[in-house]
Amino acid sequence: MWDFSVSKSVELMMKTLPFILLRVAVYFGITLAYILITGTGAGIGFGVGALGDAGFQATTTFWGGAIGFVIVAAVMYWAREYILYLVKAGHIAVMVELLDDKPMPQGRSQLEHGAAVVKERFAQASVLFAVDQLIKGVLRAVTGLIRGVLGFLPIPGLQQLMGIIQAFLRVAIGFVDEVILAYAIRTRSNDPWGSAKTALILYGQNYKVMLKNAAWLALIVYVLSFMVFLLMLAPAALLVYLMPGAWSAGGFVFALLFAWSFKVSIFDPFAVACLMQVYFKVIEGQQPDPQWEARLEQMSGKFKKLKERATGIPPNSEPGQVATS
């Protein structure tokens, strides 16, 4: 059914508890910021609306809350590359080493070690973010290839389902970009662009296995997230009730935010831990296939950019093998 061990991934999560707690603090902190700023905006709108009738007050309350929500969303959009650098990548670095049964350095916490490894591989947050964006672009191209193949299959009603299939495939590859980043850390590459290029070729060679497992994980993660969403509807509605003017859309939105917090802080790292198991196992001993390299270059302009930026410095180990240094 799938090619990863759930128990091994849960064990890996428990071993990286400091990073899990950091993710919880960061992402639930973001949710709290949304709630507080949205509530403040709704309160201001409610106060301004007191100058008019009930309809005017309801309108100003809604727009006050909406403006507060958008302000936080804009800040989070600006900070996304630093969250990737300081939270996600550091966690990946530690999971990679623990997956290979390597001990943590003495006298340094997991958070310090993860940050040091990421800084060594990706000198600046902007470099990691740029690499990650190119990786996502190439992965979308591979997914587009699969959509094209499905489009030619003579299955009744398939065309009507293509929108759902495309959305599901986008979700399924959402975890894969972090696995590609994990390759650079595992091989101790001095060239993040080149290691991403190699990792993507190896992914392309094994895309059927990777997408099958990613699809299972997407299903698991989103079922769990939906359950959290349902559980959070009641407390979210209470929060909205306590807000000035009872911001009507808030209950649904806040429940979504709570579910998102659980997803990105707990469910997503679990999915990445599972996919790392699959990826490192399936590429073991493999070499990048020039035909797949040419295919990716033809499919994706972003892959061409990766090749252009790659320095040609090889990783300290063979592709698919763990560095021993």
C-alpha positions in Angstrom: 0.0 0.0 0.0 2.8 2.4 1.0 6.5 2.1 1.4 7.2 3.9 4.7 7.0 2.9 8.3 4.5 4.9 10.3 6.1 3.8 13.6 9.6 4.9 12.5 8.2 8.3 11.5 6.4 8.8 14.8 9.7 7.8 16.6 11.5 10.4 14.5 9.0 13.0 15.5 9.4 12.2 19.2 13.2 12.4 18.9 12.9 15.8 17.4 10.5 17.1 20.0 12.3 20.4 20.4 11.6 21.2 16.8 8.0 20.0 17.1 7.6 22.4 20.1 9.2 25.2 18.1 6.8 24.6 15.2 3.9 24.6 17.5 5.0 27.8 19.1 5.6 29.5 15.7 2.5 28.4 13.9 0.0 28.6 16.8 1.6 32.0 17.5 0.7 33.0 13.9 -2.9 31.8 14.5 -3.0 33.8 17.7 -1.8 36.9 15.8 -4.5 36.4 13.3 -7.2 36.1 16.0 -5.9 39.1 18.0 -5.3 41.5 15.0 -8.6 40.4 13.4 -10.4 41.0 16.7 -8.8 44.3 17.1 -9.8 45.4 13.6 -13.3 44.2 14.2 -13.4 46.1 17.5 -12.3 49.3 15.8 -14.8 48.8 13.0 -17.5 48.2 15.6 -16.6 51.5 17.3 -16.6 53.4 14.1 -19.9 51.8 13.2 -21.5 53.3 16.3 -21.7 56.5 14.4 -24.3 55.0 12.1 -27.2 52.6 12.1 -27.1 48.8 12.8 -26.4 47.9 9.1 -23.6 50.4 8.9 -22.1 49.0 12.1 -22.2 45.4 10.8 -20.4 46.5 7.7 -17.7 48.4 9.4 -17.2 45.5 11.9 -16.8 43.1 9.0 -14.3 45.3 7.1 -12.4 46.1 10.3 -11.9 42.4 10.9 -11.1 41.7 7.2 -8.4 44.5 7.2 -6.8 43.1 10.3 -6.7 39.6 8.8 -5.1 40.9 5.6 -2.5 42.8 7.6 -1.3 39.6 9.3 -1.5 37.7 6.1 0.8 40.3 4.4 3.3 40.0 7.3 3.3 36.2 7.1 3.9 36.3 3.3 6.9 38.6 3.9 8.2 36.3 6.6 7.7 33.0 4.8 11.3 32.6 3.7 12.6 33.1 7.2 10.2 30.5 8.6 11.4 28.1 6.0 15.0 28.8 6.9 14.8 28.9 10.7 12.0 26.3 11.3 11.4 23.9 8.5 15.0 23.5 7.2 16.5 23.1 10.6 14.0 20.4 11.5 14.8 18.6 8.2 18.5 18.7 9.0 18.1 17.1 12.3 15.6 14.5 11.0 18.1 13.5 8.3 20.9 12.8 10.8 18.6 10.9 13.2 17.2 8.9 10.3 20.8 7.8 9.6 21.3 7.0 13.3 23.9 9.8 13.7 24.2 11.3 17.2 23.7 14.9 17.9 26.9 16.9 18.7 27.7 17.2 22.4 27.1 20.6 24.0 24.8 21.8 21.3 21.0 21.7 21.3 19.0 20.3 18.3 17.8 23.8 17.5 21.4 25.1 17.4 22.6 22.2 15.4 19.8 22.4 12.9 20.4 26.1 12.4 24.2 25.5 12.0 23.7 22.8 9.4 21.3 24.9 7.3 23.6 27.9 7.5 26.5 25.7 6.3 24.5 24.4 3.3 22.5 27.6 2.5 24.4 30.7 3.6 21.3 33.0 3.5 17.6 32.6 3.9 17.1 34.1 0.4 19.3 31.3 -1.2 17.3 28.5 0.4 14.0 30.2 -0.5 15.1 30.7 -4.1 16.2 27.0 -4.4 12.9 25.9 -2.8 10.8 28.0 -5.3 12.7 26.5 -8.2 12.2 23.0 -6.8 8.5 23.5 -6.5 8.3 24.8 -10.1 10.0 21.6 -11.4 7.8 19.4 -9.3 4.8 21.1 -10.8 6.1 20.3 -14.2 6.4 16.6 -13.4 2.9 16.7 -12.0 1.8 18.3 -15.3 3.3 15.3 -17.2 1.1 13.0 -15.1 -2.0 15.1 -15.7 -1.3 14.9 -19.4 -1.0 11.1 -19.4 -4.3 10.9 -17.4 -6.0 13.2 -19.9 -5.5 10.6 -22.7 -6.9 7.7 -20.7 -10.4 6.5 -22.0 -12.0 6.6 -18.6 -15.7 7.7 -18.4 -16.1 11.0 -16.5 -12.3 11.5 -16.1 -12.4 14.9 -17.7 -14.9 16.1 -15.1 -12.7 14.8 -12.3 -9.5 16.4 -13.7 -9.9 19.5 -11.5 -10.1 17.3 -8.3 -7.2 15.2 -9.5 -5.0 18.3 -10.2 -5.8 19.7 -6.8 -4.9 16.4 -5.1 -1.6 16.1 -7.1 -0.7 19.6 -6.0 -1.2 18.6 -2.4 0.7 15.4 -2.9 3.8 17.1 -4.1 3.6 19.8 -1.4 5.7 17.6 0.9 8.3 16.5 -1.7 10.1 19.9 -2.0 11.4 19.5 1.6 12.6 16.0 0.8 14.6 17.4 -2.1 16.1 19.9 0.3 16.9 17.0 2.6 19.1 15.5 -0.1 21.4 18.5 -0.1 21.9 18.1 3.6 22.3 14.4 3.6 24.9 14.5 0.8 26.7 17.4 2.4 26.7 19.3 -0.9 28.6 22.6 -1.2 26.4 23.5 -4.1 22.7 23.8 -3.2 21.6 24.5 -6.8 23.5 21.4 -8.1 22.3 19.1 -5.4 18.7 20.2 -6.0 19.2 19.5 -9.7 20.6 16.0 -9.0 17.8 15.3 -6.4 15.1 16.3 -8.9 16.5 14.0 -11.6 16.5 11.1 -9.1 13.0 12.1 -8.1 11.9 12.0 -11.8 13.4 8.6 -12.2 11.3 7.3 -9.3 8.3 9.7 -9.6 5.7 6.8 -9.6 6.9 5.5 -6.3 7.2 8.9 -4.8 3.8 10.2 -6.0 2.1 7.0 -4.8 3.4 7.5 -1.3 2.9 11.3 -1.4 -0.7 10.7 -2.4 -1.3 8.4 0.6 0.2 11.0 2.9 -1.8 13.8 1.4 -4.9 11.8 2.1 -3.9 11.0 5.7 -2.8 14.5 6.5 -5.9 16.2 5.1 -8.3 13.7 6.8 -6.6 14.4 10.1 -6.7 18.2 9.4 -10.4 18.0 8.6 -11.0 16.2 11.9 -9.2 19.0 13.7 -11.2 21.6 11.8 -14.5 20.0 13.0 -13.2 19.8 16.5 -12.2 23.5 16.4 -15.4 24.9 15.1 -17.0 25.2 18.6 -14.1 27.0 20.3 -13.6 29.2 17.2 -17.3 30.1 17.3 -16.9 31.1 21.0 -14.0 33.4 20.1 -16.1 35.1 17.5 -19.0 35.4 20.0 -16.6 37.3 22.3 -15.6 39.7 19.6 -17.3 43.0 19.3 -20.1 42.8 16.8 -19.7 39.0 16.5 -17.7 38.9 13.2 -19.9 36.4 11.4 -17.2 34.8 9.1 -14.7 34.4 11.9 -15.8 31.0 13.3 -15.2 29.2 10.0 -11.9 31.2 9.3 -10.5 30.6 12.8 -11.4 26.9 12.8 -9.4 26.7 9.5 -6.5 28.5 11.1 -6.4 26.1 14.0 -6.5 23.1 11.6 -3.7 24.7 9.5 -1.7 25.1 12.7 -2.0 21.4 13.5 -1.2 20.5 9.9 2.0 22.5 9.5 3.4 22.0 13.0 2.6 18.3 13.5 1.1 16.5 10.4 3.5 18.0 7.8 6.8 17.0 9.5 5.3 13.5 9.9 4.6 13.4 6.2 8.1 14.6 5.4 9.7 12.0 7.7 7.7 9.3 5.9 8.7 10.5 2.4 12.4 10.8 3.4 12.3 7.1 4.2 10.9 6.3 0.8 13.1 8.7 -1.2 16.4 7.7 0.4 15.6 4.0 0.0 14.5 4.2 -3.6 17.4 6.3 -4.9 20.1 4.2 -3.1 22.8 3.3 -5.5 21.2 5.2 -8.4 23.0 7.6 -10.7 21.2 10.6 -12.4 19.8 9.5 -15.8 20.8 11.9 -18.6 17.5 11.1 -20.4 15.6 12.3 -17.3 17.8 15.4 -17.1 17.0 16.2 -20.7 13.3 15.6 -20.1 13.1 17.9 -17.1 15.0 20.6 -19.0 12.5 20.3 -21.8 9.5 20.4 -19.4 10.5 23.1 -17.0 12.3 26.4 -17.4 12.9 26.4 -13.7 15.0 23.3 -14.1 17.1 25.2 -16.6 17.6 27.9 -14.1 18.8 25.4 -11.5 21.4 24.0 -14.1 22.6 27.6 -14.9 23.2 28.4 -11.2 24.8 25.0 -10.4 28.5 25.4 -9.9 29.3 21.8 -10.8 30.8 21.1 -7.3 29.9 17.5 -6.6 28.5 16.5 -3.2 30.9 14.7 -0.8 29.2 11.4 -1.6 27.8 9.6 -4.6 24.2 10.4 -5.6 21.9 8.2 -3.5 24.6 7.5 -0.9 25.1 9.0 2.5 28.2 11.0 3.1 30.5 9.4 5.6 32.4 12.5 6.6 
